Amino acid sequence: MAASSAVYRPRNPQATDYCRCVEDRLENFIKVYEERFEKTYGFFRSYLQNVIYRK
């Protein structure tokens, strides 16, 4: 059996299209959250914004 040649490669989630999309649209999402989503999903937890923008 051959030895595994797996090498750890750290991820860079900030470089993904998904993360850029979230960051680009987060401000607008927060503005409309109370009106559109709060009744169904509860209040917006502000720590989520801190987690998303943390680098």
HTML snippet that shows the backbone in 3Dmol.js (N, CA, C, O; Angstrom):
<script src="https://3Dmol.org/build/3Dmol-min.js"></script>
<div id="view" style="width:600px;height:400px;position:relative"></div>
<script>
const pdb = `
ATOM      1  N   MET A   1       0.838  -1.175   0.000  1.00  0.00           N
ATOM      2  CA  MET A   1       0.000   0.000   0.000  1.00  0.00           C
ATOM      3  C   MET A   1       0.888   1.246   0.000  1.00  0.00           C
ATOM      4  O   MET A   1       1.821   1.354   0.795  1.00  0.00           O
ATOM      5  N   ALA A   2       0.594   2.156  -0.876  1.00  0.00           N
ATOM      6  CA  ALA A   2       1.390   3.382  -0.984  1.00  0.00           C
ATOM      7  C   ALA A   2       1.039   4.355   0.139  1.00  0.00           C
ATOM      8  O   ALA A   2      -0.095   4.400   0.617  1.00  0.00           O
ATOM      9  N   ALA A   3       2.031   5.119   0.539  1.00  0.00           N
ATOM     10  CA  ALA A   3       1.816   6.134   1.579  1.00  0.00           C
ATOM     11  C   ALA A   3       0.961   7.267   1.015  1.00  0.00           C
ATOM     12  O   ALA A   3       1.059   7.622  -0.159  1.00  0.00           O
ATOM     13  N   SER A   4       0.142   7.807   1.866  1.00  0.00           N
ATOM     14  CA  SER A   4      -0.736   8.894   1.443  1.00  0.00           C
ATOM     15  C   SER A   4       0.092  10.145   1.160  1.00  0.00           C
ATOM     16  O   SER A   4       0.968  10.515   1.941  1.00  0.00           O
ATOM     17  N   SER A   5      -0.197  10.781   0.045  1.00  0.00           N
ATOM     18  CA  SER A   5       0.537  11.997  -0.303  1.00  0.00           C
ATOM     19  C   SER A   5      -0.317  13.238  -0.061  1.00  0.00           C
ATOM     20  O   SER A   5      -0.054  14.302  -0.621  1.00  0.00           O
ATOM     21  N   ALA A   6      -1.338  13.092   0.777  1.00  0.00           N
ATOM     22  CA  ALA A   6      -2.237  14.214   1.066  1.00  0.00           C
ATOM     23  C   ALA A   6      -1.471  15.306   1.807  1.00  0.00           C
ATOM     24  O   ALA A   6      -0.753  15.047   2.773  1.00  0.00           O
ATOM     25  N   VAL A   7      -1.642  16.504   1.336  1.00  0.00           N
ATOM     26  CA  VAL A   7      -0.998  17.663   1.951  1.00  0.00           C
ATOM     27  C   VAL A   7      -2.100  18.623   2.368  1.00  0.00           C
ATOM     28  O   VAL A   7      -3.032  18.885   1.607  1.00  0.00           O
ATOM     29  N   TYR A   8      -1.987  19.146   3.583  1.00  0.00           N
ATOM     30  CA  TYR A   8      -2.989  20.093   4.058  1.00  0.00           C
ATOM     31  C   TYR A   8      -2.839  21.406   3.307  1.00  0.00           C
ATOM     32  O   TYR A   8      -1.756  21.988   3.246  1.00  0.00           O
ATOM     33  N   ARG A   9      -3.938  21.855   2.742  1.00  0.00           N
ATOM     34  CA  ARG A   9      -3.954  23.147   2.055  1.00  0.00           C
ATOM     35  C   ARG A   9      -5.036  23.993   2.711  1.00  0.00           C
ATOM     36  O   ARG A   9      -6.225  23.719   2.545  1.00  0.00           O
ATOM     37  N   PRO A  10      -4.633  25.016   3.453  1.00  0.00           N
ATOM     38  CA  PRO A  10      -5.640  25.824   4.134  1.00  0.00           C
ATOM     39  C   PRO A  10      -6.583  26.488   3.139  1.00  0.00           C
ATOM     40  O   PRO A  10      -6.170  26.898   2.054  1.00  0.00           O
ATOM     41  N   ARG A  11      -7.820  26.586   3.512  1.00  0.00           N
ATOM     42  CA  ARG A  11      -8.812  27.211   2.651  1.00  0.00           C
ATOM     43  C   ARG A  11      -8.788  28.718   2.836  1.00  0.00           C
ATOM     44  O   ARG A  11      -8.360  29.232   3.869  1.00  0.00           O
ATOM     45  N   ASN A  12      -9.249  29.400   1.828  1.00  0.00           N
ATOM     46  CA  ASN A  12      -9.362  30.852   1.892  1.00  0.00           C
ATOM     47  C   ASN A  12     -10.804  31.207   1.513  1.00  0.00           C
ATOM     48  O   ASN A  12     -11.075  31.586   0.373  1.00  0.00           O
ATOM     49  N   PRO A  13     -11.724  31.085   2.470  1.00  0.00           N
ATOM     50  CA  PRO A  13     -13.132  31.293   2.125  1.00  0.00           C
ATOM     51  C   PRO A  13     -13.434  32.699   1.617  1.00  0.00           C
ATOM     52  O   PRO A  13     -14.374  32.877   0.842  1.00  0.00           O
ATOM     53  N   GLN A  14     -12.666  33.696   2.030  1.00  0.00           N
ATOM     54  CA  GLN A  14     -12.910  35.062   1.567  1.00  0.00           C
ATOM     55  C   GLN A  14     -12.692  35.210   0.072  1.00  0.00           C
ATOM     56  O   GLN A  14     -13.169  36.176  -0.523  1.00  0.00           O
ATOM     57  N   ALA A  15     -11.999  34.296  -0.536  1.00  0.00           N
ATOM     58  CA  ALA A  15     -11.711  34.366  -1.969  1.00  0.00           C
ATOM     59  C   ALA A  15     -12.796  33.690  -2.812  1.00  0.00           C
ATOM     60  O   ALA A  15     -12.738  33.738  -4.041  1.00  0.00           O
ATOM     61  N   THR A  16     -13.775  33.065  -2.172  1.00  0.00           N
ATOM     62  CA  THR A  16     -14.800  32.365  -2.930  1.00  0.00           C
ATOM     63  C   THR A  16     -15.876  33.327  -3.430  1.00  0.00           C
ATOM     64  O   THR A  16     -16.112  34.382  -2.842  1.00  0.00           O
ATOM     65  N   ASP A  17     -16.507  32.943  -4.507  1.00  0.00           N
ATOM     66  CA  ASP A  17     -17.606  33.749  -5.053  1.00  0.00           C
ATOM     67  C   ASP A  17     -18.744  33.865  -4.045  1.00  0.00           C
ATOM     68  O   ASP A  17     -19.374  34.917  -3.935  1.00  0.00           O
ATOM     69  N   TYR A  18     -19.006  32.795  -3.317  1.00  0.00           N
ATOM     70  CA  TYR A  18     -20.080  32.795  -2.335  1.00  0.00           C
ATOM     71  C   TYR A  18     -19.849  33.865  -1.277  1.00  0.00           C
ATOM     72  O   TYR A  18     -20.753  34.648  -0.985  1.00  0.00           O
ATOM     73  N   CYS A  19     -18.662  33.909  -0.703  1.00  0.00           N
ATOM     74  CA  CYS A  19     -18.366  34.893   0.345  1.00  0.00           C
ATOM     75  C   CYS A  19     -18.427  36.315  -0.196  1.00  0.00           C
ATOM     76  O   CYS A  19     -18.929  37.215   0.478  1.00  0.00           O
ATOM     77  N   ARG A  20     -17.932  36.516  -1.377  1.00  0.00           N
ATOM     78  CA  ARG A  20     -17.999  37.864  -1.968  1.00  0.00           C
ATOM     79  C   ARG A  20     -19.450  38.266  -2.200  1.00  0.00           C
ATOM     80  O   ARG A  20     -19.808  39.425  -1.991  1.00  0.00           O
ATOM     81  N   CYS A  21     -20.270  37.346  -2.620  1.00  0.00           N
ATOM     82  CA  CYS A  21     -21.692  37.621  -2.834  1.00  0.00           C
ATOM     83  C   CYS A  21     -22.363  38.004  -1.518  1.00  0.00           C
ATOM     84  O   CYS A  21     -23.115  38.977  -1.466  1.00  0.00           O
ATOM     85  N   VAL A  22     -22.098  37.253  -0.467  1.00  0.00           N
ATOM     86  CA  VAL A  22     -22.686  37.549   0.845  1.00  0.00           C
ATOM     87  C   VAL A  22     -22.235  38.926   1.321  1.00  0.00           C
ATOM     88  O   VAL A  22     -23.060  39.727   1.761  1.00  0.00           O
ATOM     89  N   GLU A  23     -20.948  39.209   1.240  1.00  0.00           N
ATOM     90  CA  GLU A  23     -20.444  40.506   1.677  1.00  0.00           C
ATOM     91  C   GLU A  23     -21.029  41.646   0.858  1.00  0.00           C
ATOM     92  O   GLU A  23     -21.331  42.706   1.405  1.00  0.00           O
ATOM     93  N   ASP A  24     -21.191  41.446  -0.431  1.00  0.00           N
ATOM     94  CA  ASP A  24     -21.731  42.494  -1.301  1.00  0.00           C
ATOM     95  C   ASP A  24     -23.185  42.814  -0.987  1.00  0.00           C
ATOM     96  O   ASP A  24     -23.617  43.956  -1.147  1.00  0.00           O
ATOM     97  N   ARG A  25     -23.934  41.828  -0.547  1.00  0.00           N
ATOM     98  CA  ARG A  25     -25.373  42.006  -0.366  1.00  0.00           C
ATOM     99  C   ARG A  25     -25.822  42.073   1.084  1.00  0.00           C
ATOM    100  O   ARG A  25     -27.003  42.289   1.353  1.00  0.00           O
ATOM    101  N   LEU A  26     -24.906  41.892   2.015  1.00  0.00           N
ATOM    102  CA  LEU A  26     -25.259  41.845   3.432  1.00  0.00           C
ATOM    103  C   LEU A  26     -25.897  43.142   3.915  1.00  0.00           C
ATOM    104  O   LEU A  26     -26.889  43.102   4.644  1.00  0.00           O
ATOM    105  N   GLU A  27     -25.363  44.260   3.535  1.00  0.00           N
ATOM    106  CA  GLU A  27     -25.882  45.547   4.000  1.00  0.00           C
ATOM    107  C   GLU A  27     -27.357  45.710   3.618  1.00  0.00           C
ATOM    108  O   GLU A  27     -28.172  46.114   4.448  1.00  0.00           O
ATOM    109  N   ASN A  28     -27.694  45.403   2.386  1.00  0.00           N
ATOM    110  CA  ASN A  28     -29.080  45.490   1.941  1.00  0.00           C
ATOM    111  C   ASN A  28     -29.956  44.470   2.671  1.00  0.00           C
ATOM    112  O   ASN A  28     -31.086  44.782   3.045  1.00  0.00           O
ATOM    113  N   PHE A  29     -29.450  43.272   2.873  1.00  0.00           N
ATOM    114  CA  PHE A  29     -30.188  42.238   3.589  1.00  0.00           C
ATOM    115  C   PHE A  29     -30.542  42.701   4.999  1.00  0.00           C
ATOM    116  O   PHE A  29     -31.668  42.502   5.454  1.00  0.00           O
ATOM    117  N   ILE A  30     -29.590  43.316   5.688  1.00  0.00           N
ATOM    118  CA  ILE A  30     -29.830  43.793   7.050  1.00  0.00           C
ATOM    119  C   ILE A  30     -30.899  44.896   7.049  1.00  0.00           C
ATOM    120  O   ILE A  30     -31.732  44.957   7.954  1.00  0.00           O
ATOM    121  N   LYS A  31     -30.872  45.751   6.047  1.00  0.00           N
ATOM    122  CA  LYS A  31     -31.859  46.840   5.959  1.00  0.00           C
ATOM    123  C   LYS A  31     -33.282  46.306   5.826  1.00  0.00           C
ATOM    124  O   LYS A  31     -34.204  46.878   6.408  1.00  0.00           O
ATOM    125  N   VAL A  32     -33.479  45.241   5.086  1.00  0.00           N
ATOM    126  CA  VAL A  32     -34.831  44.730   4.838  1.00  0.00           C
ATOM    127  C   VAL A  32     -35.219  43.576   5.759  1.00  0.00           C
ATOM    128  O   VAL A  32     -36.365  43.126   5.724  1.00  0.00           O
ATOM    129  N   TYR A  33     -34.300  43.094   6.573  1.00  0.00           N
ATOM    130  CA  TYR A  33     -34.560  41.908   7.388  1.00  0.00           C
ATOM    131  C   TYR A  33     -35.781  42.073   8.286  1.00  0.00           C
ATOM    132  O   TYR A  33     -36.669  41.221   8.291  1.00  0.00           O
ATOM    133  N   GLU A  34     -35.830  43.156   9.039  1.00  0.00           N
ATOM    134  CA  GLU A  34     -36.926  43.340   9.996  1.00  0.00           C
ATOM    135  C   GLU A  34     -38.290  43.263   9.308  1.00  0.00           C
ATOM    136  O   GLU A  34     -39.195  42.576   9.781  1.00  0.00           O
ATOM    137  N   GLU A  35     -38.422  43.963   8.210  1.00  0.00           N
ATOM    138  CA  GLU A  35     -39.695  44.020   7.491  1.00  0.00           C
ATOM    139  C   GLU A  35     -40.062  42.687   6.828  1.00  0.00           C
ATOM    140  O   GLU A  35     -41.216  42.263   6.871  1.00  0.00           O
ATOM    141  N   ARG A  36     -39.082  42.041   6.222  1.00  0.00           N
ATOM    142  CA  ARG A  36     -39.379  40.864   5.392  1.00  0.00           C
ATOM    143  C   ARG A  36     -39.226  39.512   6.088  1.00  0.00           C
ATOM    144  O   ARG A  36     -39.928  38.561   5.744  1.00  0.00           O
ATOM    145  N   PHE A  37     -38.316  39.413   7.063  1.00  0.00           N
ATOM    146  CA  PHE A  37     -37.977  38.098   7.597  1.00  0.00           C
ATOM    147  C   PHE A  37     -38.166  37.923   9.107  1.00  0.00           C
ATOM    148  O   PHE A  37     -38.260  36.794   9.588  1.00  0.00           O
ATOM    149  N   GLU A  38     -38.223  39.021   9.852  1.00  0.00           N
ATOM    150  CA  GLU A  38     -38.228  38.909  11.314  1.00  0.00           C
ATOM    151  C   GLU A  38     -39.445  38.136  11.841  1.00  0.00           C
ATOM    152  O   GLU A  38     -39.314  37.352  12.781  1.00  0.00           O
ATOM    153  N   LYS A  39     -40.593  38.344  11.263  1.00  0.00           N
ATOM    154  CA  LYS A  39     -41.804  37.665  11.731  1.00  0.00           C
ATOM    155  C   LYS A  39     -41.663  36.140  11.613  1.00  0.00           C
ATOM    156  O   LYS A  39     -42.136  35.397  12.473  1.00  0.00           O
ATOM    157  N   THR A  40     -41.022  35.696  10.562  1.00  0.00           N
ATOM    158  CA  THR A  40     -40.860  34.256  10.335  1.00  0.00           C
ATOM    159  C   THR A  40     -39.653  33.670  11.056  1.00  0.00           C
ATOM    160  O   THR A  40     -39.741  32.582  11.625  1.00  0.00           O
ATOM    161  N   TYR A  41     -38.512  34.390  11.040  1.00  0.00           N
ATOM    162  CA  TYR A  41     -37.251  33.817  11.528  1.00  0.00           C
ATOM    163  C   TYR A  41     -36.735  34.423  12.822  1.00  0.00           C
ATOM    164  O   TYR A  41     -35.709  33.978  13.336  1.00  0.00           O
ATOM    165  N   GLY A  42     -37.421  35.433  13.366  1.00  0.00           N
ATOM    166  CA  GLY A  42     -36.956  36.060  14.599  1.00  0.00           C
ATOM    167  C   GLY A  42     -35.994  37.200  14.303  1.00  0.00           C
ATOM    168  O   GLY A  42     -35.673  37.476  13.147  1.00  0.00           O
ATOM    169  N   PHE A  43     -35.542  37.853  15.358  1.00  0.00           N
ATOM    170  CA  PHE A  43     -34.696  39.031  15.185  1.00  0.00           C
ATOM    171  C   PHE A  43     -33.330  38.684  14.580  1.00  0.00           C
ATOM    172  O   PHE A  43     -32.837  37.564  14.706  1.00  0.00           O
ATOM    173  N   PHE A  44     -32.745  39.679  13.926  1.00  0.00           N
ATOM    174  CA  PHE A  44     -31.425  39.498  13.322  1.00  0.00           C
ATOM    175  C   PHE A  44     -30.361  39.595  14.405  1.00  0.00           C
ATOM    176  O   PHE A  44     -30.314  40.577  15.146  1.00  0.00           O
ATOM    177  N   ARG A  45     -29.538  38.619  14.496  1.00  0.00           N
ATOM    178  CA  ARG A  45     -28.477  38.596  15.509  1.00  0.00           C
ATOM    179  C   ARG A  45     -27.259  39.336  14.964  1.00  0.00           C
ATOM    180  O   ARG A  45     -26.615  38.888  14.015  1.00  0.00           O
ATOM    181  N   SER A  46     -26.961  40.462  15.572  1.00  0.00           N
ATOM    182  CA  SER A  46     -25.912  41.340  15.044  1.00  0.00           C
ATOM    183  C   SER A  46     -24.536  40.684  15.037  1.00  0.00           C
ATOM    184  O   SER A  46     -23.671  41.086  14.259  1.00  0.00           O
ATOM    185  N   TYR A  47     -24.314  39.681  15.889  1.00  0.00           N
ATOM    186  CA  TYR A  47     -23.004  39.025  15.866  1.00  0.00           C
ATOM    187  C   TYR A  47     -22.747  38.340  14.531  1.00  0.00           C
ATOM    188  O   TYR A  47     -21.592  38.116  14.168  1.00  0.00           O
ATOM    189  N   LEU A  48     -23.808  38.001  13.790  1.00  0.00           N
ATOM    190  CA  LEU A  48     -23.620  37.391  12.466  1.00  0.00           C
ATOM    191  C   LEU A  48     -22.867  38.335  11.533  1.00  0.00           C
ATOM    192  O   LEU A  48     -22.008  37.908  10.761  1.00  0.00           O
ATOM    193  N   GLN A  49     -23.200  39.615  11.613  1.00  0.00           N
ATOM    194  CA  GLN A  49     -22.500  40.603  10.789  1.00  0.00           C
ATOM    195  C   GLN A  49     -21.018  40.627  11.148  1.00  0.00           C
ATOM    196  O   GLN A  49     -20.170  40.704  10.259  1.00  0.00           O
ATOM    197  N   ASN A  50     -20.697  40.563  12.432  1.00  0.00           N
ATOM    198  CA  ASN A  50     -19.295  40.563  12.863  1.00  0.00           C
ATOM    199  C   ASN A  50     -18.565  39.319  12.355  1.00  0.00           C
ATOM    200  O   ASN A  50     -17.408  39.407  11.943  1.00  0.00           O
ATOM    201  N   VAL A  51     -19.222  38.177  12.382  1.00  0.00           N
ATOM    202  CA  VAL A  51     -18.617  36.941  11.903  1.00  0.00           C
ATOM    203  C   VAL A  51     -18.351  37.012  10.402  1.00  0.00           C
ATOM    204  O   VAL A  51     -17.297  36.586   9.929  1.00  0.00           O
ATOM    205  N   ILE A  52     -19.300  37.544   9.668  1.00  0.00           N
ATOM    206  CA  ILE A  52     -19.154  37.616   8.212  1.00  0.00           C
ATOM    207  C   ILE A  52     -18.013  38.551   7.808  1.00  0.00           C
ATOM    208  O   ILE A  52     -17.258  38.242   6.886  1.00  0.00           O
ATOM    209  N   TYR A  53     -17.884  39.686   8.489  1.00  0.00           N
ATOM    210  CA  TYR A  53     -16.836  40.641   8.116  1.00  0.00           C
ATOM    211  C   TYR A  53     -15.486  40.370   8.758  1.00  0.00           C
ATOM    212  O   TYR A  53     -14.496  41.018   8.420  1.00  0.00           O
ATOM    213  N   ARG A  54     -15.438  39.408   9.691  1.00  0.00           N
ATOM    214  CA  ARG A  54     -14.164  39.078  10.344  1.00  0.00           C
ATOM    215  C   ARG A  54     -13.202  38.509   9.300  1.00  0.00           C
ATOM    216  O   ARG A  54     -13.588  37.666   8.491  1.00  0.00           O
ATOM    217  N   LYS A  55     -12.008  38.949   9.320  1.00  0.00           N
ATOM    218  CA  LYS A  55     -10.981  38.468   8.375  1.00  0.00           C
ATOM    219  C   LYS A  55      -9.954  37.642   9.094  1.00  0.00           C
ATOM    220  O   LYS A  55      -9.012  37.150   8.472  1.00  0.00           O
TER     221      LYS A  55
END
`;
const viewer = $3Dmol.createViewer("view");
viewer.addModel(pdb, "pdb");
viewer.setStyle({}, {cartoon: {color: "spectrum"}});
viewer.zoomTo();
viewer.render();
</script>
